[in-house]
């Protein structure tokens, strides 16, 4: 797996409106090449995007950090972004598992997270045209995504409003 991101030190702050959420402070550009998805995924996440990083009960915080280091935080963030419908749920969950491995999370914890989202997070996965509530509808306008093939040709694009091709299922 290869992950490139700018700026080198992404920043976020706790939301004043909801203490469970964090607000991205500076625009992020994240490029991902992985084994589970062919090509390159390119994300631009604008300032103001809201995330909870790792979802789930706080009782697991000592074992699986809510934010963690930068690579772990990016794994949680990209998974949140993909759950708006940018990728199929299956690919979003597989990408999370691979990003957790890249971040250094051990096999047992990584698989526990993967199977937890696979079996219990389905109600949080939506398609882009669904009304997802105020925060999520706002978040969708703060993300641009491109899926490029191995030669750099665009397979799929999301510009904050619409997808120009279907996601692989």
DSSP file (Angstrom, degrees, kcal/mol; ACC not computed):
  #  RESIDUE AA STRUCTURE BP1 BP2  ACC     N-H-->O    O-->H-N    N-H-->O    O-->H-N    TCO  KAPPA ALPHA  PHI   PSI    X-CA   Y-CA   Z-CA
    1    1 A X              0   0    0      0, 0.0     2,-0.4     0, 0.0    33,-0.2   0.000 360.0 360.0 360.0 140.5    0.0    0.0    0.0
    2    2 A X  E     -A   33   0A   0     31,-2.7    31,-2.5     2,-0.0     2,-0.4  -0.994 360.0-178.5-122.7 130.8    1.1    3.5   -0.8
    3    3 A X  E     +A   32   0A   0     -2,-0.4     2,-0.4    29,-0.2    29,-0.2  -0.994   1.4 179.6-129.2 125.9   -0.5    6.6    0.9
    4    4 A X  E     +A   31   0A   0     27,-2.5    27,-3.1    -2,-0.4     2,-0.3  -0.981   9.7 175.6-121.9 138.4    0.6   10.1    0.1
    5    5 A X  E     -A   30   0A   0     -2,-0.4     2,-0.3    25,-0.2    25,-0.2  -0.995  19.4-120.3-145.2 149.9   -1.1   13.1    1.8
    6    6 A X  E    S+A   29   0A   0     23,-2.1    23,-2.5    -2,-0.3     2,-0.2  -0.991  87.1  37.8-135.0 142.3   -0.8   16.9    2.0
    7    7 A X  S    S-     0   0    0     -2,-0.3     3,-0.3    21,-0.2    22,-0.1   0.655  81.3-134.9 -67.3 168.0   -0.2   18.8    4.1
    8    8 A X  S    S+     0   0    0      1,-0.3     2,-0.5    -2,-0.2    -2,-0.1   0.755  99.8  42.9 -66.3 -24.2    2.3   16.6    6.0
    9    9 A X  S    S-     0   0    0      2,-0.0    -1,-0.3    61,-0.0    -3,-0.0  -0.781  82.3-160.6-123.3  87.3    0.6   17.5    9.3
   10   10 A X        -     0   0    0     -2,-0.5     2,-0.4    -3,-0.3    -3,-0.1  -0.347  12.7-152.2 -62.5 146.4   -3.2   17.3    8.8
   11   11 A X        +     0   0    0     15,-0.2    14,-2.4    16,-0.0    15,-0.9  -0.942  20.9 166.6-127.6 149.4   -5.1   19.2   11.5
   12   12 A X  E     -F   24   0B   0     -2,-0.4     2,-0.3    12,-0.3    12,-0.2  -0.959  14.6-154.5-148.6 162.1   -8.5   18.8   13.1
   13   13 A X  E     -F   23   0B   0     10,-2.1    10,-3.7    -2,-0.3     2,-0.1  -0.968  33.7 -91.4-139.5 155.4  -10.2   20.2   16.2
   14   14 A X  E     -F   22   0B   0     -2,-0.3     8,-0.3     8,-0.3     5,-0.1  -0.450  51.0-108.2 -66.3 136.4  -13.1   19.0   18.3
   15   15 A X        -     0   0    0      6,-2.8     6,-0.1     3,-0.5    -1,-0.1  -0.395  14.9-148.9 -67.3 139.3  -16.4   20.4   17.1
   16   16 A X  S    S+     0   0    0      1,-0.2     3,-0.2    -2,-0.1    -1,-0.1   0.769  98.2  49.5 -76.5 -26.3  -18.0   23.0   19.2
   17   17 A X  S    S+     0   0    0      1,-0.3     2,-0.4     2,-0.0    -1,-0.2   0.812 124.9  19.8 -82.5 -31.8  -21.5   21.8   18.2
   18   18 A X    >   -     0   0    0      3,-0.1     3,-2.0     1,-0.1    -3,-0.5  -0.912  61.7-157.0-145.4 110.1  -21.0   18.1   18.9
   19   19 A X  T 3  S+     0   0    0     -2,-0.4    -1,-0.1     1,-0.3    -3,-0.0   0.593  93.2  64.7 -66.8 -10.1  -18.2   16.9   21.2
   20   20 A X  T 3  S+     0   0    0     -6,-0.1    -1,-0.3     2,-0.0     2,-0.3   0.638  98.5  67.6 -82.3 -15.2  -18.3   13.5   19.5
   21   21 A X    <   -     0   0    0     -3,-2.0    -6,-2.8    -6,-0.1     2,-0.4  -0.701  65.4-150.1-111.6 157.8  -17.1   15.0   16.2
   22   22 A X  E     -FG  14  51B   0     29,-3.3    29,-2.6    -8,-0.3     2,-0.5  -0.948  13.7-138.8-122.6 145.3  -14.0   16.6   14.9
   23   23 A X  E     -FG  13  50B   0    -10,-3.7   -10,-2.1    -2,-0.4     2,-0.3  -0.900  18.7-124.0-107.3 129.5  -13.7   19.2   12.2
   24   24 A X  E     -F   12   0B   0     25,-2.9    24,-3.0    -2,-0.5   -12,-0.3  -0.567  23.8-167.1 -69.2 128.3  -11.0   19.1    9.6
   25   25 A X        +     0   0    0    -14,-2.4     2,-0.3    -2,-0.3   -13,-0.2   0.860  64.9  33.2 -90.2 -39.6   -9.1   22.4    9.8
   26   26 A X  S    S-     0   0    0    -15,-0.9   -15,-0.2    20,-0.1    -1,-0.1  -0.897  93.7 -92.7-122.1 150.5   -7.1   22.4    6.6
   27   27 A X        -     0   0    0     -2,-0.3     2,-0.4    20,-0.1    19,-0.2  -0.327  43.4-153.6 -58.9 134.8   -7.8   21.0    3.2
   28   28 A X  E     - B   0  45A   0     17,-2.9    17,-2.5   -18,-0.1     2,-0.5  -0.911  13.3-165.6-113.6 139.8   -6.4   17.5    2.8
   29   29 A X  E     -AB   6  44A   0    -23,-2.5   -23,-2.1    -2,-0.4     2,-0.4  -0.994  14.9-178.7-120.7 123.4   -5.3   15.7   -0.4
   30   30 A X  E     -AB   5  43A   0     13,-2.6    13,-3.1    -2,-0.5     2,-0.4  -0.986  10.1-168.9-128.4 126.5   -4.9   12.0    0.1
   31   31 A X  E     -AB   4  42A   0    -27,-3.1   -27,-2.5    -2,-0.4     2,-0.4  -0.965  10.4-171.7-116.3 130.9   -3.7    9.5   -2.7
   32   32 A X  E     -AB   3  41A   0      9,-2.8     9,-2.8    -2,-0.4     2,-0.4  -0.981  15.8-179.4-129.2 129.3   -4.0    5.8   -2.0
   33   33 A X  E     +AB   2  40A   0    -31,-2.5   -31,-2.7    -2,-0.4     2,-0.3  -0.999  25.9 161.4-120.0 126.6   -2.8    2.8   -4.0
   34   34 A X        -     0   0    0      3,-0.7     3,-0.1     5,-0.5     5,-0.1  -0.849  49.5-115.0-141.1 172.6   -3.7   -0.5   -2.4
   35   35 A X  S    S+     0   0    0     -2,-0.3    -1,-0.1     1,-0.2     3,-0.1   0.791 108.2  57.3 -80.1 -29.7   -4.1   -4.2   -3.1
   36   36 A X  S    S+     0   0    0      1,-0.2     2,-0.4    58,-0.1    -1,-0.2   0.639 111.0  39.8 -82.6 -13.5   -7.9   -4.4   -2.6
   37   37 A X  S    S-     0   0    0     -3,-0.1    -3,-0.7     2,-0.1    -1,-0.2  -0.993  85.2-125.0-136.4 126.7   -8.8   -1.8   -5.2
   38   38 A X  S    S+     0   0    0     -2,-0.4     2,-0.2    -5,-0.1    -3,-0.1  -0.416  72.9   5.0 -71.5 146.0   -7.1   -1.4   -8.6
   39   39 A X  S    S-     0   0    0     -5,-0.1    -5,-0.5    -2,-0.1     2,-0.4  -0.520 100.6 -45.9  89.8-153.1   -5.6    1.9   -9.6
   40   40 A X  E     -BC  33 148A   0    108,-2.5   108,-3.2    -2,-0.2     2,-0.5  -0.979  37.4-150.8-127.9 134.2   -5.3    5.1   -7.4
   41   41 A X  E     -BC  32 147A   0     -9,-2.8    -9,-2.8    -2,-0.4     2,-0.5  -0.910  14.5-167.3-101.5 129.9   -7.9    6.7   -5.2
   42   42 A X  E     -BC  31 146A   0    104,-3.0   104,-2.5    -2,-0.5     2,-0.4  -0.978   5.6-174.3-122.3 120.9   -7.5   10.5   -4.9
   43   43 A X  E     -BC  30 145A   0    -13,-3.1   -13,-2.6    -2,-0.5     2,-0.5  -0.926  13.8-168.6-116.0 137.7   -9.5   12.4   -2.2
   44   44 A X  E     -BC  29 144A   0    100,-2.9   100,-2.5    -2,-0.4     2,-0.6  -0.982  11.3-172.5-120.1 116.7   -9.7   16.1   -1.5
   45   45 A X  E     -BC  28 143A   0    -17,-2.5   -17,-2.9    -2,-0.5    98,-0.2  -0.945  14.8-143.2-114.1 117.7  -11.3   16.8    1.8
   46   46 A X    >   -     0   0    0     96,-3.1     3,-1.6    -2,-0.6   -22,-0.2  -0.329  29.1 -86.3 -80.7 158.8  -12.1   20.4    2.4
   47   47 A X  T 3  S+     0   0    0      1,-0.2   -22,-0.2   -22,-0.2    -1,-0.1  -0.350 113.4  43.5 -57.8 141.8  -11.8   22.3    5.7
   48   48 A X  T 3  S+     0   0    0    -24,-3.0    -1,-0.2     1,-0.4   -23,-0.1   0.207  74.1 139.9 102.7 -14.1  -15.1   22.0    7.7
   49   49 A X    <   -     0   0    0     -3,-1.6   -25,-2.9   -25,-0.2     2,-0.4  -0.424  44.6-141.5 -62.8 135.5  -15.6   18.2    7.0
   50   50 A X  E     +G   23   0B   0     85,-0.2     2,-0.3   -27,-0.2   -27,-0.2  -0.850  27.7 164.5-105.5 135.2  -16.9   16.6   10.2
   51   51 A X  E     -G   22   0B   0    -29,-2.6   -29,-3.3    -2,-0.4     3,-0.1  -0.976  38.0-153.2-143.1 155.5  -15.8   13.1   11.3
   52   52 A X        -     0   0    0      1,-0.4     2,-0.2    -2,-0.3    25,-0.1   0.291  36.3-149.7-104.7   7.8  -15.9   11.0   14.4
   53   53 A X  S    S+     0   0    0    -31,-0.1     2,-0.6    23,-0.1    -1,-0.4  -0.445  76.1  22.4  54.5-118.5  -12.7    9.1   13.3
   54   54 A X  S    S-     0   0    0     12,-2.5     2,-0.1    -2,-0.2    22,-0.0  -0.636  84.3-151.8 -79.0 122.2  -13.2    5.6   14.8
   55   55 A X        +     0   0    0     -2,-0.6     2,-0.2    21,-0.1    -1,-0.0  -0.397  46.7  73.3 -81.2 166.0  -16.9    5.0   15.5
   56   56 A X  S    S-     0   0    0     -2,-0.1     5,-0.0     3,-0.0    -2,-0.0  -0.493  84.4 -30.7 118.6 174.2  -18.0    2.8   18.3
   57   57 A X    >   -     0   0    0     -2,-0.2     3,-1.5     1,-0.1     4,-0.2  -0.286  48.3-128.1 -68.0 146.3  -18.3    2.6   22.0
   58   58 A X  G >  S+     0   0    0      1,-0.3     3,-1.7     2,-0.2     4,-0.3   0.668  99.2  81.4 -67.4 -16.0  -15.7    4.4   24.1
   59   59 A X  G 3  S+     0   0    0      1,-0.3     3,-0.3     2,-0.1    -1,-0.3   0.758  90.7  52.0 -62.5 -23.0  -15.0    1.2   26.1
   60   60 A X  G X> S+     0   0    0     -3,-1.5     4,-3.2     1,-0.2     3,-1.5   0.518  80.2  98.5 -90.0  -4.4  -12.8    0.1   23.3
   61   61 A X  T <4 S+     0   0    0     -3,-1.7    -1,-0.2     1,-0.3    -2,-0.1   0.853  78.6  54.6 -53.2 -40.7  -10.7    3.3   23.3
   62   62 A X  T 34 S+     0   0    0     -3,-0.3    -1,-0.3    -4,-0.3     3,-0.2   0.783 119.8  33.7 -64.8 -22.6   -7.8    1.8   25.4
   63   63 A X  T <4 S+     0   0    0     -3,-1.5     2,-0.4     1,-0.3    -2,-0.2   0.806 131.6  25.1-100.3 -37.5   -7.5   -1.1   22.8
   64   64 A X  S  < S-     0   0    0     -4,-3.2    -1,-0.3    41,-0.0    -2,-0.1  -0.925  89.7-127.4-132.5 105.1   -8.3    0.6   19.5
   65   65 A X        -     0   0    0     -2,-0.4    -3,-0.1    -3,-0.2    -4,-0.1  -0.129   3.7-137.2 -59.3 145.3   -7.7    4.4   19.5
   66   66 A X  S    S-     0   0    0     -5,-0.1   -12,-2.5   -13,-0.1    -1,-0.1   0.860  99.6  -2.8 -67.5 -36.4  -10.4    6.8   18.5
   67   67 A X  S    S+     0   0    0    -14,-0.2     9,-0.2     9,-0.0     2,-0.1   0.680  86.2 170.1-119.7 -63.2   -7.9    8.8   16.4
   68   68 A X        -     0   0    0      4,-0.1    -2,-0.0     5,-0.1    -4,-0.0  -0.387  50.7 -22.2  80.8-160.6   -4.3    7.4   16.8
   69   69 A X  S  > S-     0   0    0     34,-0.1     4,-2.9    -2,-0.1     5,-0.2  -0.089  81.4 -85.0 -75.7-177.2   -1.4    8.5   14.8
   70   70 A X  H  > S+     0   0    0      1,-0.2     4,-2.6     2,-0.2     5,-0.2   0.907 127.5  49.1 -61.2 -44.6   -1.7   10.1   11.3
   71   71 A X  H  > S+     0   0    0      1,-0.2     4,-1.7     2,-0.2    -1,-0.2   0.896 114.6  45.5 -64.2 -38.7   -1.9    6.8    9.4
   72   72 A X  H  > S+     0   0    0      2,-0.2     4,-2.2     1,-0.2    -2,-0.2   0.917 112.3  51.0 -68.9 -42.9   -4.6    5.5   11.7
   73   73 A X  H  X S+     0   0    0     -4,-2.9     4,-2.6     1,-0.2    -2,-0.2   0.897 109.4  51.1 -60.6 -40.3   -6.5    8.8   11.7
   74   74 A X  H  X S+     0   0    0     -4,-2.6     4,-2.9    -5,-0.2     5,-0.3   0.871 107.0  54.1 -65.9 -35.7   -6.4    8.8    7.9
   75   75 A X  H  X S+     0   0    0     -4,-1.7     4,-1.9     2,-0.2    -2,-0.2   0.942 112.2  43.2 -61.9 -47.2   -7.8    5.2    7.8
   76   76 A X  H  X S+     0   0    0     -4,-2.2     4,-2.2    -9,-0.2    -2,-0.2   0.923 115.8  49.4 -63.6 -43.8  -10.8    6.2   10.0
   77   77 A X  H  X S+     0   0    0     -4,-2.6     4,-2.6     1,-0.2    -2,-0.2   0.933 111.0  47.5 -63.1 -48.3  -11.3    9.4    8.0
   78   78 A X  H  X S+     0   0    0     -4,-2.9     4,-2.8     1,-0.2    -1,-0.2   0.874 110.5  53.4 -63.4 -36.4  -11.3    7.7    4.6
   79   79 A X  H  X S+     0   0    0     -4,-1.9     4,-1.5    -5,-0.3    -1,-0.2   0.925 109.2  48.7 -64.1 -43.1  -13.7    5.1    5.8
   80   80 A X  H  < S+     0   0    0     -4,-2.2     3,-0.3     2,-0.2     4,-0.2   0.937 112.4  48.9 -59.2 -46.3  -16.1    7.8    7.0
   81   81 A X  H ><>S+     0   0    0     -4,-2.6     3,-1.6     1,-0.2     5,-0.5   0.928 110.4  50.3 -59.3 -46.4  -15.8    9.5    3.6
   82   82 A X  I ><>S+     0   0    0     -4,-2.8     3,-1.8     1,-0.3     5,-0.9   0.756  96.4  70.1 -67.3 -23.6  -16.4    6.3    1.7
   83   83 A X  I 3<5S+     0   0    0     -4,-1.5    43,-2.0    -3,-0.3    -1,-0.3   0.521  82.2  73.6 -74.6  -2.9  -19.5    5.5    3.8
   84   84 A X  I < 5S-     0   0    0     -3,-1.6    -1,-0.3    -4,-0.2    46,-0.2   0.540 128.1 -92.3 -78.8  -7.1  -21.2    8.4    2.0
   85   85 A X  I < 5S+     0   0    0     -3,-1.8    43,-0.3     2,-0.2    -2,-0.2   0.528  90.7 127.5 110.1   9.3  -21.3    6.0   -1.0
   86   86 A X  I   <S+     0   0    0     -5,-0.5     2,-0.3    -4,-0.3    -4,-0.1   0.888  85.5  17.5 -64.9 -38.0  -18.1    6.9   -2.9
   87   87 A X  S   <S-     0   0    0     -5,-0.9    -2,-0.2    80,-0.1    82,-0.1  -0.848 100.7 -89.5-121.9 162.9  -17.2    3.2   -2.9
   88   88 A X     >  -     0   0    0     80,-0.7     4,-2.7    -2,-0.3     5,-0.2  -0.346  41.5-111.7 -63.6 157.2  -19.4    0.2   -2.3
   89   89 A X  H  > S+     0   0    0      1,-0.2     4,-2.6     2,-0.2     5,-0.2   0.901 118.1  55.8 -58.0 -41.7  -19.6   -0.8    1.3
   90   90 A X  H  > S+     0   0    0      1,-0.2     4,-2.0     2,-0.2    -1,-0.2   0.927 112.0  40.9 -58.6 -48.0  -17.6   -4.0    0.6
   91   91 A X  H  > S+     0   0    0     77,-0.2     4,-2.7     2,-0.2    -1,-0.2   0.878 112.7  54.9 -70.2 -37.0  -14.7   -2.0   -0.9
   92   92 A X  H  X S+     0   0    0     -4,-2.7     4,-2.0     1,-0.2    -2,-0.2   0.917 111.0  45.3 -61.0 -43.0  -14.8    0.7    1.8
   93   93 A X  H  X S+     0   0    0     -4,-2.6     4,-2.1     2,-0.2    -1,-0.2   0.890 113.3  49.4 -69.2 -39.5  -14.5   -2.0    4.5
   94   94 A X  H  X S+     0   0    0     -4,-2.0     4,-2.3    -5,-0.2    -2,-0.2   0.903 110.2  51.1 -65.5 -40.5  -11.7   -3.8    2.6
   95   95 A X  H  X S+     0   0    0     -4,-2.7     4,-2.7     2,-0.2     5,-0.2   0.914 108.1  52.9 -63.1 -41.7   -9.8   -0.6    2.2
   96   96 A X  H  X S+     0   0    0     -4,-2.0     4,-2.6     1,-0.2    -2,-0.2   0.943 108.7  49.8 -57.1 -48.1  -10.2    0.2    5.9
   97   97 A X  H  X S+     0   0    0     -4,-2.1     4,-1.9     1,-0.2    -1,-0.2   0.913 112.8  46.4 -59.6 -43.1   -8.7   -3.2    6.8
   98   98 A X  H  X S+     0   0    0     -4,-2.3     4,-2.3     1,-0.2    -1,-0.2   0.892 112.2  50.3 -68.0 -37.9   -5.8   -2.7    4.4
   99   99 A X  H  X S+     0   0    0     -4,-2.7     4,-1.8     2,-0.2    -2,-0.2   0.869 108.4  53.2 -67.1 -35.6   -5.2    0.9    5.7
  100  100 A X  H  <>S+     0   0    0     -4,-2.6     5,-2.5     2,-0.2     4,-0.3   0.896 109.0  49.4 -64.9 -39.4   -5.2   -0.4    9.3
  101  101 A X  H ><5S+     0   0    0     -4,-1.9     3,-1.6     1,-0.2    -2,-0.2   0.932 110.3  50.5 -62.8 -45.0   -2.6   -3.0    8.4
  102  102 A X  H 3<5S+     0   0    0     -4,-2.3    -1,-0.2     1,-0.3    -2,-0.2   0.832 106.0  56.7 -61.6 -32.5   -0.5   -0.2    6.8
  103  103 A X  T 3<5S-     0   0    0     -4,-1.8    -1,-0.3   -32,-0.1    -2,-0.2   0.526 123.6-105.9 -77.9  -5.4   -0.9    1.8   10.0
  104  104 A X  T < 5 +     0   0    0     -3,-1.6     2,-0.2    -4,-0.3    -3,-0.2   0.576  64.1 155.5  95.3   9.6    0.7   -1.1   11.9
  105  105 A X      < -     0   0    0     -5,-2.5    -1,-0.3    -6,-0.2    -2,-0.1  -0.534  46.1-111.0 -72.7 135.7   -2.5   -2.4   13.6
  106  106 A X     >  -     0   0    0     -2,-0.2     4,-2.8     1,-0.1     5,-0.2  -0.121  25.1-106.3 -65.0 162.7   -2.1   -6.1   14.6
  107  107 A X  H  > S+     0   0    0      1,-0.2     4,-2.7     2,-0.2     5,-0.2   0.886 115.4  49.9 -59.5 -45.0   -4.0   -8.9   12.9
  108  108 A X  H  > S+     0   0    0      2,-0.2     4,-2.1     1,-0.2    -1,-0.2   0.946 116.4  40.4 -64.0 -49.3   -6.4   -9.6   15.8
  109  109 A X  H  > S+     0   0    0      2,-0.2     4,-2.6     1,-0.2     5,-0.2   0.921 115.3  52.5 -64.5 -43.7   -7.4   -5.9   16.3
  110  110 A X  H  X S+     0   0    0     -4,-2.8     4,-2.5     1,-0.2    -2,-0.2   0.920 112.3  44.4 -59.8 -45.7   -7.6   -5.3   12.6
  111  111 A X  H  X S+     0   0    0     -4,-2.7     4,-2.8    -5,-0.2     5,-0.3   0.855 110.3  55.6 -69.4 -33.9   -9.9   -8.2   11.9
  112  112 A X  H  X S+     0   0    0     -4,-2.1     4,-1.8    -5,-0.2    -2,-0.2   0.932 111.7  43.9 -61.8 -44.5  -12.0   -7.3   14.9
  113  113 A X  H  X S+     0   0    0     -4,-2.6     4,-2.5     2,-0.2     5,-0.3   0.937 113.5  51.6 -63.9 -46.5  -12.5   -3.8   13.5
  114  114 A X  H  X S+     0   0    0     -4,-2.5     4,-2.5     1,-0.2    -2,-0.2   0.931 113.3  42.5 -58.3 -49.1  -13.1   -5.2   10.0
  115  115 A X  H  X S+     0   0    0     -4,-2.8     4,-2.2     2,-0.2     5,-0.3   0.823 111.3  56.7 -71.7 -28.8  -15.8   -7.7   11.1
  116  116 A X  H  X S+     0   0    0     -4,-1.8     4,-2.5    -5,-0.3     5,-0.4   0.943 114.0  38.4 -64.4 -46.7  -17.4   -5.1   13.4
  117  117 A X  H  X S+     0   0    0     -4,-2.5     4,-1.2     3,-0.2    -2,-0.2   0.877 114.9  55.2 -72.0 -34.8  -17.9   -2.7   10.5
  118  118 A X  H  < S+     0   0    0     -4,-2.5    -2,-0.2    -5,-0.3    -1,-0.2   0.915 122.8  24.8 -62.3 -42.5  -18.8   -5.5    8.1
  119  119 A X  H  < S+     0   0    0     -4,-2.2    -2,-0.2    -5,-0.1    -1,-0.2   0.742 134.0  28.8 -97.0 -24.8  -21.6   -6.8   10.3
  120  120 A X  H  < S+     0   0    0     -4,-2.5     3,-0.4    -5,-0.3    -3,-0.2   0.586 107.7  62.0-116.6 -11.4  -22.7   -3.8   12.4
  121  121 A X    >X  +     0   0    0     -4,-1.2     3,-2.0    -5,-0.4     4,-0.5   0.403  68.9 103.4 -98.4   4.1  -22.0   -0.6   10.4
  122  122 A X  G >4 S+     0   0    0      1,-0.3     3,-1.1     2,-0.2    -1,-0.2   0.816  73.8  61.0 -57.0 -33.4  -24.3   -1.3    7.5
  123  123 A X  G 34 S+     0   0    0     -3,-0.4    -1,-0.3     1,-0.2    -2,-0.1   0.678 102.4  53.9 -69.6 -14.6  -27.0    1.0    8.7
  124  124 A X  G <4 S+     0   0    0     -3,-2.0     2,-0.4     2,-0.0    -1,-0.2   0.532  86.6  95.9 -95.6  -8.0  -24.5    3.9    8.4
  125  125 A X    <<  +     0   0    0     -3,-1.1     2,-0.3    -4,-0.5   -41,-0.2  -0.693  54.4 172.0 -84.1 134.2  -23.6    3.2    4.8
  126  126 A X        -     0   0    0    -43,-2.0     2,-0.3    -2,-0.4    -2,-0.0  -0.900  33.1-114.4-135.8 163.3  -25.6    5.4    2.4
  127  127 A X    >   -     0   0    0     -2,-0.3     3,-1.6     1,-0.1   -42,-0.2  -0.662  37.2-110.0 -92.7 160.3  -25.7    6.2   -1.3
  128  128 A X  T 3  S+     0   0    0      1,-0.3     4,-0.1   -43,-0.3   -43,-0.1   0.772 115.2  55.0 -63.5 -26.8  -24.9    9.7   -2.3
  129  129 A X  T 3  S+     0   0    0      2,-0.1    -1,-0.3   -44,-0.1     2,-0.2   0.511  87.3  99.7 -88.0  -2.0  -28.5   10.5   -3.3
  130  130 A X  S <  S-     0   0    0     -3,-1.6     2,-0.7   -46,-0.2    -4,-0.0  -0.567  82.8-113.8 -81.0 146.4  -29.9    9.6    0.1
  131  131 A X        +     0   0    0     -2,-0.2     3,-0.1     1,-0.1    -2,-0.1  -0.718  37.7 177.4 -76.0 116.4  -30.8   12.3    2.6
  132  132 A X        -     0   0    0     -2,-0.7     4,-0.4     1,-0.4    -1,-0.1   0.249  47.2 -91.0-108.4  11.6  -28.3   11.6    5.3
  133  133 A X     >  -     0   0    0      1,-0.1     4,-3.0     3,-0.1    -1,-0.4  -0.149  53.3 -63.6  94.7 164.1  -29.1   14.4    7.7
  134  134 A X  H  > S+     0   0    0      1,-0.2     4,-2.3     2,-0.2     5,-0.2   0.895 129.7  43.9 -55.8 -51.9  -27.6   17.9    8.0
  135  135 A X  H  > S+     0   0    0      1,-0.2     4,-2.6     2,-0.2   -85,-0.2   0.931 118.7  43.4 -62.7 -45.5  -24.0   17.1    8.9
  136  136 A X  H  > S+     0   0    0     -4,-0.4     4,-2.0     2,-0.2    -1,-0.2   0.878 112.6  51.2 -72.0 -37.8  -23.7   14.3    6.4
  137  137 A X  H  X S+     0   0    0     -4,-3.0     4,-0.7     2,-0.2    -1,-0.2   0.906 113.8  46.4 -63.3 -39.6  -25.4   16.2    3.6
  138  138 A X  H >< S+     0   0    0     -4,-2.3     3,-1.0    -5,-0.3     4,-0.4   0.915 109.1  55.4 -65.5 -43.9  -23.0   19.1    4.3
  139  139 A X  H >< S+     0   0    0     -4,-2.6     3,-2.0     1,-0.3    -2,-0.2   0.875  98.4  61.8 -57.7 -39.5  -20.0   16.7    4.4
  140  140 A X  H >< S+     0   0    0     -4,-2.0     3,-0.9     1,-0.3    -1,-0.3   0.820 100.3  54.3 -59.2 -30.2  -20.7   15.4    0.9
  141  141 A X  T << S+     0   0    0     -3,-1.0    -1,-0.3    -4,-0.7    -2,-0.2   0.580 102.3  59.8 -79.3  -8.3  -20.2   18.9   -0.5
  142  142 A X  T <  S+     0   0    0     -3,-2.0   -96,-3.1    -4,-0.4     2,-0.4   0.212  94.0  77.3-103.9  13.7  -16.8   19.0    1.1
  143  143 A X  E <   -C   45   0A   0     -3,-0.9     2,-0.4   -98,-0.2   -98,-0.2  -0.979  49.6-175.3-128.9 136.1  -15.3   16.0   -0.7
  144  144 A X  E     -C   44   0A   0   -100,-2.5  -100,-2.9    -2,-0.4     2,-0.4  -0.985  15.2-177.0-121.6 141.0  -13.9   15.5   -4.2
  145  145 A X  E     -CD  43 158A   0     13,-2.4    13,-2.9    -2,-0.4     2,-0.4  -0.999  12.0-172.8-141.5 140.7  -12.8   12.0   -5.2
  146  146 A X  E     -CD  42 157A   0   -104,-2.5  -104,-3.0    -2,-0.4     2,-0.6  -0.995  10.8-157.3-130.4 140.7  -11.3   10.5   -8.3
  147  147 A X  E     -CD  41 156A   0      9,-2.8     8,-3.8    -2,-0.4     9,-1.4  -0.964  20.6-170.5-115.8 112.1  -10.6    6.8   -9.0
  148  148 A X  E     -CD  40 154A   0   -108,-3.2  -108,-2.5    -2,-0.6     6,-0.2  -0.790  16.8-129.1-105.8 143.7   -7.9    6.5  -11.6
  149  149 A X    >   -     0   0    0      4,-3.2     3,-1.9    -2,-0.3  -109,-0.1  -0.187  44.9 -84.2 -78.3-177.6   -6.8    3.3  -13.4
  150  150 A X  T 3  S+     0   0    0      1,-0.3    -1,-0.1     2,-0.1    -2,-0.0   0.661 131.2  50.3 -65.8 -16.0   -3.2    2.2  -13.5
  151  151 A X  T 3  S-     0   0    0      2,-0.1    -1,-0.3     0, 0.0     3,-0.1   0.396 122.3-103.0-100.4   1.3   -2.5    4.4  -16.5
  152  152 A X  S <  S+     0   0    0     -3,-1.9     2,-0.3     1,-0.3    -2,-0.1   0.502  74.4 140.1  91.9   4.6   -4.1    7.5  -14.8
  153  153 A X        -     0   0    0      1,-0.1    -4,-3.2    -5,-0.0     2,-0.3  -0.625  58.6-107.4 -82.6 142.0   -7.4    7.5  -16.7
  154  154 A X  E     +D  148   0A   0     -2,-0.3    -6,-0.3    -6,-0.2     3,-0.1  -0.513  36.9 173.2 -75.0 126.7  -10.4    8.4  -14.6
  155  155 A X  E    S+     0   0A   0     -8,-3.8     2,-0.3     1,-0.4    -7,-0.2   0.743  73.5   1.7 -94.4 -33.4  -12.8    5.5  -13.8
  156  156 A X  E     -D  147   0A   0     -9,-1.4    -9,-2.8     9,-0.1    -1,-0.4  -0.991  62.8-169.6-156.5 146.3  -15.0    7.4  -11.5
  157  157 A X  E     -D  146   0A   0     -2,-0.3     7,-2.2   -11,-0.2     2,-0.4  -0.999   7.3-169.3-143.8 140.1  -15.3   11.0  -10.2
  158  158 A X  E     -DE 145 163A   0    -13,-2.9   -13,-2.4    -2,-0.4     5,-0.2  -0.997   1.6-175.4-127.2 127.1  -17.2   12.8   -7.5
  159  159 A X        -     0   0    0      3,-1.3   -15,-0.1    -2,-0.4     4,-0.1   0.141  63.4 -82.1-109.5  19.6  -17.2   16.5   -7.5
  160  160 A X  S    S+     0   0    0      2,-0.1   -16,-0.1   -15,-0.1     3,-0.1   0.306 125.9  43.0  97.6  -9.2  -19.2   17.3   -4.3
  161  161 A X  S    S+     0   0    0      1,-0.4     2,-0.3   -20,-0.1   -20,-0.1   0.598 114.0  10.8-134.1 -40.3  -22.5   16.8   -6.0
  162  162 A X        -     0   0    0    -33,-0.0    -3,-1.3     0, 0.0     2,-0.4  -0.992  58.7-122.5-149.9 152.3  -22.6   13.8   -8.4
  163  163 A X  B     -E  158   0A   0     -2,-0.3    -5,-0.2    -5,-0.2     3,-0.1  -0.781  14.1-157.8 -91.7 137.8  -20.7   10.7   -9.4
  164  164 A X  S    S+     0   0    0     -7,-2.2     2,-0.3    -2,-0.4    -6,-0.1   0.483  76.4  22.2 -96.9  -3.0  -19.9   10.5  -13.1
  165  165 A X  S    S-     0   0    0     -8,-0.4     2,-0.2     0, 0.0    -8,-0.1  -0.973  90.2 -92.5-152.8 162.3  -19.5    6.7  -13.2
  166  166 A X        -     0   0    0     -2,-0.3     2,-0.2     1,-0.1     3,-0.0  -0.504  38.8-115.8 -79.9 145.8  -20.7    3.8  -11.1
  167  167 A X        -     0   0    0     -2,-0.2     2,-0.2   -82,-0.1   -80,-0.1  -0.491  34.5-104.9 -72.8 146.9  -18.6    2.4   -8.3
  168  168 A X              0   0    0     -2,-0.2   -80,-0.7     1,-0.1   -77,-0.2  -0.520 360.0 360.0 -68.2 141.8  -17.4   -1.2   -8.6
  169  169 A X              0   0    0     -2,-0.2    -1,-0.1   -82,-0.1   -79,-0.1   0.409 360.0 360.0-104.2 360.0  -19.4   -3.5   -6.5
